[in-house]
Amino acid sequence: MMNTFVRSGAVSFIACLAISLHCSSSGSKNKNEASRDLKILGLTVSYPFPLTAENASLVNDTLRVYYYENYVLYDMPNRYVRNGEVIHTRMYFLYEKGEVHGYKIDTLTDDQIDPTKKVLKDPYLKEIAYANEHLASTDSLVNVGSIAPDELVRKYIMHRRPPPGLTFDTIYLHYTKNLKEFDYSLAPQFDTVAGTKLYKIEIVFNLNSFDPAQLTLPASRFIHFELFTPEISLQDKQRIITYIELQQKMLRDSKSL
């Protein structure tokens, strides 16, 4: 899985997504009512993959976050290299709000969650679904202020020389007054502007050790994260709701045993 993104001058790239979903009791709502209760947060990610000097190229992934009553479902890209071939699939994670554990899910076509894939929620999501722990710490950055008077944008630059390798030197943080209803933050340490939500992160990185002659990427390139509200069909909404309601019933039954 792509689980690398930028950390203290070195780069790790992650594909990330958060989905909050809670299901209504079975049969308590009609399809239209249930679909209106489903909230969706999307995240687009652009990053180099695979991270090698020979064949790195920019790829784009989309993650979705579904909120339905009291359940949370993460729909995330799963990109990795096996035997020299890039494999791209999806993976999922489901948890109930207030619970410390959640369940890793391989496919939404399975009728039942595998109990052996129960993991602690926060450490798992911290590793794969958020940018906060993979950004350089704030003490290695200097805030040079907003770059647009009519737009909420902050620019940070490194104030110390980074180590050799694939490193970043500038971060652009974009804020919006929308999306505040979603319980999700790309990077809490930067998501601190009152009345707004951090919705886009742009990272400029430079190559200062690889041989430029062997590289397919330019010497400077953006890694891009951006939140948005995706539109999906009523059929897809109902598919997500039906799946969550099925798992909700099974999880409740297992608690009563």
N, C-alpha and C positions, 0 to 999 in steps of 0.2 A: 504494500500500500504506500502511496506517496505520503510520507509523514515527515518531510523535511521543510524547513522554513528558516527565516533569519534569526539567529541567536547570537548576541554579543559579537557582531562582526563576522561570524561565520554564517553560512546559509543553511536553512532547513526548509524544505518545501512541503506544504501540507495542503491537502484538499479538505476543505472544511465545510460542515453544515450543522445548523441546529434546527430541530423541528419540535414544537410543543403541541401535543395532541391529547385531548381527553375525549373518551367516547361516552355517548349517552347510553342509557340502558336499552337493551334490544327491544325494538318495536315501539319505543316511546315517542318517536318522531317520524314524520314522513320524510321522504328523500330531500325535498326542497328545504324543509326546515333544518334538517341535519347539515346539508351542504352550506347553508348560510352560517352555521356555527363553526365551520372549518376555516381557520385562518392559516395563511401560507406566507412564509418568509423565504426568499431565495437568496443565494449567494453565488456570484460568478467569481472564478479564480483563474488568473492567467499566470503561468510559471514555466520555467525551463524543465524539461523532462525528456529522457533520463539525464541526470546530472553527470555527464561525461564530456571530456574535451572533444571527442570524436563526433558525436551525433546528438548533442543536446539541441532541442528545438522548443519553441514556445507552444504550449498546449492550453486549451481552455476547458475548464470543467464547470459544471453547474450543480449546486447542492440545493436541496429544498428543506424547508422547515414547516411542518404541519402542526397547528395548534387545534386541538379539539377537546373541549371540556378539560379534563384533568390528566390527559395523557400527552406524551411528547414522543414524536417519532423523527429520527434523523435519517435522511436519505442522502447517502454520500457516495461519491465516485471512489472506486478502488482501482488504482492504476499501479502496476508493478511490472518488473522485467523477469521473465522466466525463460531460460535457455536462449537468451539473446532476443526474445520476442516480447514486445510490449503487450501486456494483457490489461484490458479495461473492462471492468464490471461495476456493479453497484453493491453496496452493503448498507445495512440498516441498524438502527439502535432504538429501542423502545423502553420508555420508563414512565412510571406514574409520578406525578408531582408529589413531593414530600417524601418519597422513598429514596433510600441511599443506593439501591441497586437498580440495574437495568439489564436488558437482554440484547446481546448481539444477534442479528438476524441475517441470514445469507440471502433469502429471497422472500418476497411477500406472497408467494404461491403456497408456502407451507401452511398447513392448517393449525399447527401447534408450535409454540415456542419451545426450543430445546433448553431444558432447565440447566444443562451443563454449561451453557453460554451466559450464565448470570454473572455479572461483574459489578464492581463498584462504579457508580455512575460518574462521579466527579473526576477521578483520576483518568478514566477512559476518555471522557469528553475533553478534558484539559489537554490531552495528548493529540487528539485527532480533529477536533471540531472547532477550535478557537485559535485566534492568532496571538492572544495576549502573552502566553508563555514563550512564544517563539520569536517575538520581537526583542531587539536589544533593550536592555534596561534603560530607564530614563536618565540615569546618571551618566550614560555614555553619549547623550544627545544634547544639542543646544537648540532651544526653540527660537527661531529667528522671526517669529511673528506671522501674522496672516499675509498671504500674498495677493489677496483680492479683497478690496474694501466692501464690495457688495456680495461677497460669498464667504461662507464660513469655512476657510481653509487655513490650516496651519502647516508650516514647514519646519522640519527638524533636520539638523545636519550633525554628523559625527564631530566631536571635538578632540578625539584621540586617534592616533594612527591605527587602523585595523590590521590584523595579522594577514599574511599572504593567503591568497586563495580567492574564492568567489565571495566578495564582501559588498555590503551596501554603504553608501555614503549619505543618502538623503531619503527622508520619508515625508510624504505629503498626506495629511489627514484631512478628510472632508466631512463636514457635519451638516445634518439636515434637521428641520423641525418636525419631519414626518417619521414614521416607523417607531415612535416612542412606545406604542402599545405592545411591542414584541419584547419578551423577556430574553434578550440575547444581546451580547456585546462582542464586537470583534476584538477589542483590547481594552479592558476596564481601566488600565492605568492611563490611557489616553482619552477614554470616553467620559470626560469630566466637564464639558461645556454645558452650563445650566440650560435646560429647556431644549436640548438637542440630542441627537444620537449620532455617534460616529458610524457612517455608512460606507465610507470608501477609504481604502489605504492604497497608496501608490509608493513603491519602493524602487529607487534607482540603485542598481548594483553595478560594480565594475570588476573586471577580471584583471588581477595583478600578478598572476603567477603562471597561468596556462599559456601555452604557445599559441599566439593569435592565428598562426598559419593553419593550425589544426582545428580551429573552432568554427562552428557553423552559426554561432550567435554573434551579434555585434558586441563590442567591448562594453557598451552601456545599454541597459535594458530595464524595463519596468516589470516588477511583479505587481499584480493588480488584484485587489479584493473589492467587491462592491455588493452591498445588500440591495434588494429590490423586492417588489411584490408581484410574483408571477401570476399569470392567468392560466388556469387549467380547465378542461372540459368538465361538465357536470358528471359525466361517466367516470372520469378519473377521480373526481372528488368522492363519488360514491364508493369507488373501489377502495380508497384509503380508509374511509369511514367504516365500511364493512369489515375490513381487515382488523382495524383497531377494536371494534366492538366484539369481534370474535375472540381476540386475545384478552380483552377486558374480562369477558365472562370466564375464560379459562384461568386467568390469574386470580380472580375472586374465588373461584371454586377451589383452587389449590390452597388458598389461605385458610379456607374453612375445614380442610382435612386435618 
